[in-house]
Amino acid sequence: MRALYANHGKKVLRYAARSKRRLIMTNREFFIQRWESEQPAFLKVLRAIPEGQLAYRPHERSSAAGAVAWQLAEEQKQLCELLDAGEIHFEVKLHPEKVSDIAKAYEKATEELRGRLKSASDEKWSSKGKFLSGGKVAWSDTVQNLCWGYLFDMVHHRGQLSAYLRPMGGKVPAIYVVGLLTWAVCAGAYWYYIHSRFQPPLDWAVPVVAGLLMATVVGNLRAGLSSAINASRLSQQSAFSGSMGEKPKDGQIVTVPGRIRATGSALRAPFSDRPAVLYSYDVSRTSSDSNGVHTTNDFSGFGLTPSVIDSGYGAVRVLGFPTLEGFSKEQLDSEVNVAKAQEYLSTATFQDMRFNPLTMYREVKDLMSDDDGQVHKDWRMTSDAELSTDANLLEQIVAPGDQVTAIGKYSAEKDGLVPDLANPLRLIRGDAQVVAGSLWKKAASTVIGAIIFAAVINGALFGLLRIRDSKPIGIPRTASQKRIDRAALLNAAKSGDVTAMGMLIGQTPVDARDDDESTPLMHAADAKTASWLIAHGADVNAVNYQGDTALMLQAREGSAEVVKVLVKSGAKLDTISTKWKTTALQQALDA
């Protein structure tokens, strides 16, 4: 009979799991998505290690580069071991002597783990796993939590290895396009401290979202610090910088104030026909509905002609399309401007940017990384090639002779400012001292805003946890989901499946009732099950619709060990059944 109940309970759990997947991505599916997105970055860092430098360590107490690199490959193998056997047996192994061999081992382990992740069932993912070191259990948790912990640890060690690269004579690859390392670290910290306070899937979704918000805060703090550094540099800059002909150092982040000019023919802005060294334009439409006012971009474009800034360093070339600050976007609505816009749109060759993320990524990357000083991009986000009657025309221009301050990475080889993902090229309107003042203000407002945002987010999150005290937080469940979970908990208690109860107890009350108003404790299969339920808050004196307590039902069944646990836990001996008019002792004797 117990086997039948156990089998039925597992079927209910599987049905509940399938129902969840229809509504939301499972934890395993989300892990695979995040794990896959990180793999190119791991390989980039491993391949960037210079050969012959595996023994490098920045301090005598630090791990050697080879040991850190090999750990990444070993951790992939260990996750395979976890998914195969439910256990990881950790041991330190010597790394290969060549960087290429480590990278190959990592790739091989990655392929093996990819297959295991795809074939793993959700039951396996939520089952118990162990991490053993020296034959002793050092970490016991669900397989999913062990996998997430490993991924966060790998990202941490990738960051450690990245910090080794430059001192080793290697080049640090551009791998954190949107601050993935910061996001992973923040999410890992939140997961460590608060995941136990939430029910699945919120136990991983909340840390991931909170981590993303905090990564944004960290990014803003870095931007504020960068603005402060640039402001300080500009404030202290001598009016005679470069007057003796000296050039900045190669790779140095420099500020270059001066007047900008085209080295060849100046561009003509497409809508206003004004001369320009650089321009951008947008064509958009505004619409409104019950949800508010919406702006839709139909066309966008950018143009940059080879140009230089005449500064104290001499003529410094502008070799990438910069972000513009202080240059206003002018709205054009005259008949002449509209006619020129219509003519331009009908003759220009546009790149279709609709419904193709790969094209969008490639075009934006090309715009941000182009380093020949000449850019021409026209993008279309609509199927209509005609200019709509309600179109808004916006144009942003840097004109020849404008006083500007450029901030960016200097290349001695090209004698100019070049694009760099870590330090984007910026072009700010005005002279050095005016720009310095605006940068100080920007730094202060950015840092203050980031601190306030962080305080609000963390205040709301931890305030909610404080209000809820020790109660777990989860997504509201439908009546049918509650009924399924209630049945699964009762069946798990009948079969003595403590693992299944542990998965359900956060989202189902420990005293959930069946049709006879009996609780799981009343049907506990053995003393271990009863003790577990009581430890998780089960009421030892709860009664069903007949007025029977757990003590009465277990006494009638002759479950002596369970009866001992109940009595020890405070079960009342003199309670009388409303149906049988007898106590537990009398019912035991009658049985």
C-alpha positions in Angstrom: 0.0 0.0 0.0 2.8 2.4 0.9 4.5 1.7 -2.5 1.2 2.5 -4.2 0.9 5.8 -2.3 4.6 6.7 -3.1 4.1 6.0 -6.8 0.9 8.1 -6.8 2.7 10.9 -5.0 5.6 11.0 -7.6 3.0 11.1 -10.4 1.4 14.1 -8.7 4.8 15.9 -8.4 5.6 15.2 -12.0 2.2 16.7 -13.1 2.8 19.7 -10.9 6.3 20.2 -12.4 4.8 20.0 -16.0 2.2 22.6 -15.0 4.8 25.0 -13.8 6.8 24.7 -17.0 3.8 25.8 -19.0 3.8 29.0 -17.0 7.5 29.9 -16.5 10.9 28.8 -17.5 12.2 26.2 -15.1 15.2 26.7 -13.0 17.2 24.1 -15.0 16.2 25.8 -18.3 17.3 29.2 -17.0 20.6 27.7 -15.7 21.3 26.2 -19.1 20.6 29.6 -20.7 22.9 31.5 -18.4 25.6 28.8 -18.5 25.7 28.8 -22.3 26.0 32.6 -22.4 29.1 32.5 -20.2 31.0 29.8 -22.1 32.5 32.1 -24.9 33.9 34.4 -22.1 35.5 31.5 -20.3 37.3 30.3 -23.5 38.4 33.9 -24.3 40.1 34.3 -21.0 41.7 30.8 -21.1 43.1 31.4 -24.6 44.4 34.8 -23.6 46.9 33.3 -21.1 50.4 33.6 -22.5 52.2 30.3 -22.9 55.0 29.8 -20.3 53.1 31.9 -17.7 51.1 29.2 -15.9 53.3 29.5 -12.8 52.6 33.2 -12.5 51.0 34.4 -9.2 50.7 38.0 -8.1 51.5 37.1 -4.5 53.2 34.1 -2.8 49.8 33.3 -1.1 47.9 33.6 -4.4 46.9 30.6 -6.6 49.0 30.2 -9.7 47.5 31.1 -13.0 47.7 27.4 -14.2 45.9 26.2 -11.0 43.0 28.8 -11.5 42.7 28.0 -15.2 42.7 24.2 -14.6 40.1 24.6 -11.9 37.6 26.0 -14.5 38.0 22.8 -16.5 37.8 20.6 -13.5 34.6 22.3 -12.2 32.9 21.5 -15.5 34.0 17.8 -15.1 32.8 17.9 -11.4 29.3 19.1 -12.5 29.2 16.1 -14.9 30.0 13.9 -11.9 27.2 15.6 -9.9 24.6 15.0 -12.6 25.7 11.4 -13.0 26.0 10.2 -9.4 24.6 13.0 -7.3 28.0 13.5 -5.6 31.2 15.5 -6.3 34.4 14.0 -4.9 36.8 17.0 -4.9 40.5 16.5 -5.2 43.3 18.7 -6.4 44.9 17.6 -9.6 48.0 18.9 -11.4 47.3 21.0 -14.5 48.8 20.3 -17.9 52.0 22.2 -18.9 50.5 24.0 -21.9 47.7 26.6 -22.0 46.4 25.0 -25.2 45.9 21.7 -23.4 43.9 23.4 -20.6 41.7 25.1 -23.2 41.1 21.8 -25.0 40.3 20.0 -21.7 37.8 22.8 -20.9 36.1 22.5 -24.3 35.8 18.7 -24.0 34.4 19.0 -20.5 32.0 21.7 -21.7 30.6 19.4 -24.4 30.1 16.6 -21.9 28.4 18.9 -19.4 26.1 20.4 -22.2 24.8 16.9 -23.0 24.2 16.0 -19.3 22.4 19.3 -18.6 20.0 18.8 -21.6 19.2 15.2 -20.6 18.8 15.8 -16.9 15.2 15.5 -15.6 13.6 18.1 -13.4 13.4 15.4 -10.7 17.2 15.0 -10.9 17.7 18.8 -10.8 15.7 19.1 -7.6 17.2 16.0 -5.9 19.7 16.1 -3.2 23.5 16.4 -4.0 26.7 16.3 -2.0 30.1 17.9 -2.3 32.8 15.8 -0.6 36.3 16.8 0.2 38.7 14.4 1.7 35.9 11.9 2.0 33.8 14.2 4.2 30.6 16.0 3.2 31.5 19.7 3.0 28.3 20.9 1.2 24.9 19.2 1.0 22.2 20.9 -1.0 19.9 20.3 -4.1 21.6 19.6 -7.4 20.3 22.9 -8.8 21.8 24.9 -5.9 25.1 23.1 -6.2 25.2 23.9 -10.0 24.4 27.5 -9.5 27.0 27.8 -6.7 29.6 26.2 -9.1 28.7 28.7 -11.9 29.1 31.7 -9.6 32.4 30.3 -8.4 33.6 29.8 -11.9 32.7 33.4 -12.9 34.6 34.5 -9.8 37.7 32.6 -10.8 37.4 33.9 -14.4 37.5 37.4 -13.0 40.6 36.4 -10.9 42.3 35.0 -14.0 41.4 38.1 -16.0 43.2 40.2 -13.4 46.3 38.1 -13.9 46.5 38.6 -17.7 48.0 42.0 -18.0 50.8 41.5 -15.5 51.6 38.2 -17.3 52.0 40.2 -20.5 48.7 39.1 -22.0 45.8 41.1 -23.4 42.6 41.2 -21.4 39.8 40.2 -23.8 36.6 42.3 -23.9 34.2 39.8 -22.3 31.8 41.7 -20.1 29.7 43.5 -22.6 26.9 44.3 -20.1 28.7 43.8 -16.8 28.0 40.1 -16.6 30.7 39.6 -14.0 29.3 42.3 -11.7 25.8 40.8 -12.3 26.9 37.3 -11.4 28.8 38.4 -8.3 25.8 40.5 -7.1 23.3 37.7 -7.9 25.5 35.2 -6.1 25.7 37.3 -3.0 21.9 37.8 -2.9 21.4 34.1 -3.5 23.7 33.1 -0.7 21.9 35.3 1.8 18.2 35.2 0.8 17.4 32.2 -1.4 16.2 30.1 1.5 13.5 32.8 2.3 11.8 32.2 -1.1 9.9 29.4 -2.6 10.8 28.1 -6.1 11.1 29.7 -8.6 11.5 32.9 -6.7 14.5 31.4 -4.8 16.6 32.0 -7.9 14.6 34.6 -9.8 14.7 37.2 -7.0 18.5 37.0 -6.5 19.0 37.2 -10.3 16.8 40.3 -10.7 18.2 41.9 -7.5 21.7 41.2 -8.8 20.9 42.9 -12.1 19.6 46.0 -10.3 22.7 46.1 -8.1 24.9 45.6 -11.1 23.2 48.7 -12.6 24.1 50.5 -9.4 27.7 49.4 -9.6 27.8 50.5 -13.2 26.5 53.9 -12.3 29.0 54.3 -9.5 31.8 53.4 -11.9 30.4 55.9 -14.4 30.3 58.6 -11.6 33.9 57.8 -10.6 34.9 58.0 -14.3 33.3 61.4 -14.6 35.0 62.6 -11.4 38.4 61.4 -12.7 37.9 63.1 -16.0 36.7 66.3 -14.3 39.8 66.2 -12.0 42.1 65.7 -15.0 40.5 68.6 -16.9 40.6 70.9 -13.9 44.3 70.3 -13.4 45.2 70.4 -17.1 47.7 73.1 -17.9 46.8 75.5 -20.7 50.2 74.6 -22.2 49.6 70.8 -22.3 51.3 69.5 -25.3 52.6 72.9 -26.3 56.2 71.6 -26.7 54.9 68.9 -29.1 54.8 66.0 -26.7 52.2 63.3 -27.4 50.1 61.3 -24.9 51.3 57.8 -24.0 50.0 54.9 -26.0 46.9 53.3 -24.4 46.5 56.3 -22.1 43.0 57.7 -21.4 43.3 61.4 -22.3 41.2 64.5 -22.5 41.7 66.5 -25.7 40.2 70.0 -25.8 40.2 72.1 -28.9 38.3 72.9 -32.1 37.3 70.0 -34.4 37.6 70.1 -38.2 37.2 67.7 -41.1 40.5 66.7 -42.8 38.6 66.1 -46.0 35.3 67.3 -47.3 32.7 68.1 -44.6 29.5 66.1 -44.5 26.1 67.6 -45.1 23.4 66.8 -42.6 20.7 64.8 -44.4 17.7 66.9 -43.3 19.0 70.4 -42.7 21.8 70.3 -45.3 24.2 72.0 -42.8 27.9 71.3 -42.9 28.9 68.7 -40.3 31.9 66.7 -39.1 29.5 64.3 -37.4 25.8 63.9 -37.4 23.0 61.6 -36.2 19.3 61.6 -37.0 16.0 60.0 -35.9 12.6 59.8 -37.6 9.9 58.7 -35.2 6.2 58.7 -34.7 4.1 59.4 -31.6 0.9 57.5 -30.9 -1.4 57.2 -27.9 -3.8 54.6 -26.6 -5.3 53.5 -23.3 -1.8 52.6 -22.0 -0.4 56.0 -22.6 1.8 57.8 -25.2 4.3 55.8 -27.2 7.2 56.9 -29.5 8.3 54.5 -32.3 11.5 55.0 -34.2 11.1 54.4 -37.9 14.6 55.4 -39.2 18.0 56.3 -37.6 21.4 57.1 -39.0 24.9 58.3 -38.3 27.7 59.9 -40.2 31.3 60.7 -39.4 34.0 62.1 -41.7 37.7 61.8 -41.0 38.5 64.7 -38.6 40.9 66.0 -36.1 40.9 68.1 -32.9 43.4 70.9 -33.0 44.8 70.8 -29.4 47.9 71.4 -27.4 48.9 67.9 -28.4 48.7 68.9 -32.1 46.1 67.6 -34.5 44.6 64.5 -32.7 42.5 62.3 -35.0 39.0 61.1 -34.0 38.9 57.5 -35.1 35.6 56.3 -33.8 32.0 57.4 -33.5 31.8 59.0 -30.1 28.9 59.4 -27.7 27.8 63.0 -27.8 27.2 65.2 -24.7 26.0 68.7 -24.7 25.0 68.7 -28.4 21.3 69.3 -28.6 19.0 67.3 -30.9 17.2 69.8 -33.0 13.6 69.2 -34.1 13.1 70.1 -37.8 9.5 70.7 -39.0 9.8 73.2 -41.9 8.6 72.3 -45.3 12.1 72.4 -46.7 13.4 70.0 -44.0 10.5 67.6 -44.5 11.1 67.6 -48.3 14.8 67.0 -47.8 14.0 64.2 -45.4 11.6 62.5 -47.8 14.2 62.8 -50.6 16.9 61.3 -48.4 14.7 58.4 -47.3 13.7 57.6 -50.8 17.3 57.5 -52.1 19.4 56.2 -49.2 20.2 52.5 -48.8 19.0 51.3 -45.4 19.9 48.3 -43.3 16.7 46.6 -42.2 16.8 46.2 -38.4 13.4 44.6 -37.9 13.0 41.2 -36.1 16.7 40.3 -36.4 18.7 40.6 -33.2 21.8 39.3 -34.8 21.8 42.1 -37.4 21.1 44.6 -34.7 24.0 43.3 -32.6 26.3 43.3 -35.6 25.4 46.8 -36.7 25.7 48.4 -33.3 29.0 46.6 -32.6 30.3 47.8 -36.0 29.3 51.3 -35.1 31.0 51.2 -31.7 34.2 49.5 -32.9 34.9 51.1 -36.2 38.3 52.8 -35.9 39.0 54.3 -39.4 37.4 57.6 -38.6 34.7 57.3 -41.2 31.2 56.1 -40.5 28.0 56.0 -42.5 25.0 54.1 -41.2 21.3 54.2 -42.2 18.9 51.9 -40.3 15.2 51.2 -41.0 12.8 49.8 -38.3 9.6 50.0 -40.4 8.2 48.4 -43.5 7.0 51.7 -44.8 9.6 53.5 -46.9 7.6 56.7 -47.0 7.8 59.5 -44.5 4.6 59.5 -42.4 2.6 62.7 -42.1 3.0 62.7 -38.3 6.8 62.0 -38.3 9.1 63.8 -35.9 12.5 64.7 -37.4 15.5 65.1 -35.1 19.0 65.9 -36.0 22.2 66.2 -33.9 25.2 67.9 -35.5 28.9 68.6 -34.6 29.8 71.4 -37.0 33.3 72.2 -38.2 35.0 74.6 -35.9 33.0 73.6 -32.8 34.8 73.9 -29.5 34.9 70.4 -28.1 36.6 68.2 -25.4 37.2 64.6 -26.4 37.8 61.9 -23.8 39.1 58.5 -24.9 41.9 56.0 -25.4 44.9 57.3 -27.3 46.7 55.1 -29.9 50.3 56.2 -30.7 50.3 54.1 -33.8 47.3 55.9 -35.3 47.9 59.2 -33.6 44.3 59.5 -32.5 41.5 58.5 -30.1 40.2 55.0 -30.8 37.1 53.1 -29.7 37.5 51.0 -26.5 34.7 49.0 -24.9 36.0 49.7 -21.4 36.4 53.4 -22.1 34.0 54.6 -24.8 35.0 57.6 -26.8 33.1 60.7 -25.7 32.8 64.1 -27.3 31.6 66.9 -25.1 30.6 70.4 -26.3 32.6 73.3 -24.8 36.2 74.0 -23.6 38.0 72.1 -20.9 37.1 74.2 -17.9 33.4 74.4 -18.7 33.3 70.7 -19.4 35.1 70.0 -16.1 32.3 71.8 -14.2 29.6 69.8 -15.9 31.5 66.5 -15.3 31.7 67.3 -11.5 27.9 67.8 -11.4 27.3 64.7 -13.4 29.6 62.7 -11.1 27.8 63.9 -8.0 24.3 63.4 -9.4 25.2 59.9 -10.7 26.7 58.7 -7.4 23.9 60.2 -5.3 21.3 58.7 -7.6 23.0 55.2 -7.5 23.1 55.3 -3.7 19.5 56.3 -3.4 18.4 53.6 -5.9 20.4 51.0 -4.0 18.9 52.1 -0.7 15.4 51.9 -2.1 15.8 48.5 -3.7 17.5 46.9 -0.7 15.2 48.7 1.8 12.1 47.3 0.0 13.6 43.8 -0.3 14.9 43.4 3.2 11.9 45.3 4.6 9.6 42.7 3.0 11.7 39.9 4.5 11.5 41.5 7.9 7.7 41.8 7.7 7.3 38.2 6.6 9.6 37.2 9.4 10.4 33.5 8.8 7.6 32.8 6.4 8.7 31.8 2.9 7.6 34.0 0.1 6.3 32.6 -3.2 4.2 33.2 -6.2 0.4 33.0 -5.5 -0.8 29.6 -6.5 -4.1 28.6 -8.1 -6.7 26.4 -6.3 -5.9 23.5 -8.5 -2.1 23.8 -7.8 -2.8 24.0 -4.1 -4.9 20.9 -4.3 -2.2 19.0 -6.2 0.5 20.0 -3.8 -1.7 19.1 -0.8 -2.3 15.7 -2.2 1.4 15.2 -2.9 2.4 16.2 0.6 -0.1 13.8 2.2 1.1 11.0 0.0 4.7 11.8 0.7 3.9 11.5 4.5 2.2 8.2 4.0 5.2 6.8 2.1 7.8 8.3 4.4 9.4 10.4 1.5 11.0 13.2 3.5 12.8 14.5 0.4 9.5 15.1 -1.4 8.0 16.7 1.7 11.0 19.1 1.9 10.3 20.2 -1.7 6.6 20.9 -0.9 6.6 22.3 2.6 7.6 25.8 1.6 4.6 26.2 -0.7 2.1 23.9 1.2 1.0 24.2 4.8 2.5 21.4 7.0 -1.0 20.8 8.3 -2.7 20.6 4.9 -5.9 18.7 5.1 -7.3 15.8 2.9 -11.0 15.2 2.3 -11.4 13.7 5.8 -9.6 16.8 7.3 -6.7 14.6 8.3 -3.2 16.1 8.3 0.1 14.6 7.0 1.1 13.9 10.6 -1.9 11.7 11.1 -0.7 9.5 8.2 3.1 9.6 9.0 4.7 6.4 7.8 7.2 6.2 10.6 8.8 8.0 13.5 11.3 9.8 11.3 8.5 11.2 9.1 6.5 12.2 12.2 9.6 13.9 13.8 10.3 15.8 10.6 6.7 17.1 10.3 6.7 18.2 14.0 10.0 19.9 13.6 8.5 21.9 10.7 5.5 23.0 12.8 2.9 20.3 12.5 0.2 20.5 15.2 0.3 17.3 17.2 -3.2 17.9 18.6 -5.0 18.7 15.4 -8.3 16.8 14.9 -10.0 15.5 11.7 -13.8 15.7 11.0 -14.4 12.7 13.4 -12.5 14.4 16.2 -9.6 12.0 15.9 -6.0 13.2 16.7 -2.8 11.9 15.2 -2.2 10.1 18.5 -5.5 8.2 18.1 -5.0 7.2 14.5 -1.4 6.1 15.1 -2.4 4.2 18.2 -5.1 2.3 16.3 -2.6 1.4 13.7 -0.2 0.1 16.3 2.6 2.5 15.3 4.4 2.4 18.7 7.4 4.4 17.6 5.3 7.2 16.1 3.2 7.2 19.3 6.3 7.8 21.4 7.3 10.7 19.2 3.8 12.2 19.5 3.7 11.9 23.3 7.2 13.3 23.7 6.2 16.2 21.5 3.2 17.1 23.7 0.2 15.2 22.3 -2.7 15.3 24.7 -3.5 11.8 26.2 -7.0 12.7 27.5 -8.6 14.1 24.3 -11.8 12.2 23.5 -12.9 11.4 19.9 -16.2 13.0 19.0 -17.2 9.9 17.0 -15.8 7.1 19.1 -16.1 8.8 22.5 -12.8 7.3 23.6 -9.3 8.4 24.2 -6.2 7.3 22.3 -5.3 4.7 25.0 -8.8 3.1 24.8 -8.6 3.0 21.0 -5.2 1.3 21.2 -6.6 -1.3 23.6 -9.7 -1.8 21.4 -7.5 -2.3 18.3 
